[in-house]
Amino acid sequence: MKNQGTNSWKGFGKETYWNEYWREGDTVVQYKCRKAKFFDGDENVHDEDKTEVCSWAVGDLSMPEWLEQYL
């Protein structure tokens, strides 16, 4: 499964959030991603990070149905 992202939403100031779903072997992992832009005194700086939210084994009944179609 290729990276599957969701619609993004705005955070505080110049932050944007979105979820990404990655298949890593026999596991599908949901990441919450964040991108922020701020001024450090000299120039604009872009900062990105991602945090694992949850994961499912392929075929797990608790995986959202809409996500299964992308496997």
RALIN-V154175 format. One line per field, one symbol per residue. phi: phi as a letter, one per 40 degrees, with the letter a starting at -180 (. if undefined). psi: psi as a letter, one per 20 degrees, with the letter a starting at -180 (. if undefined). burial: 1 if it has 24 or more other C-alpha atoms within 12 Angstrom, else 0. A space follows every 10 residues. Layout:
phi: ???
psi: ???
burial: ???
This chain:
phi: .cdbbbccbc bcgbbbbabb bbcbgcbbbc bcbbbbbabc hbacbbbbaa bccaabccgc cccddccdcc c
psi: prporrqrqq bpckqpqrqq pppnckqppp ppqppqprpj hgrppppqrq ppgrqqqpip iipphhhhii .
burial: 0000000000 0000001111 1100000111 1111100000 0000000000 0000110100 0000001000 1
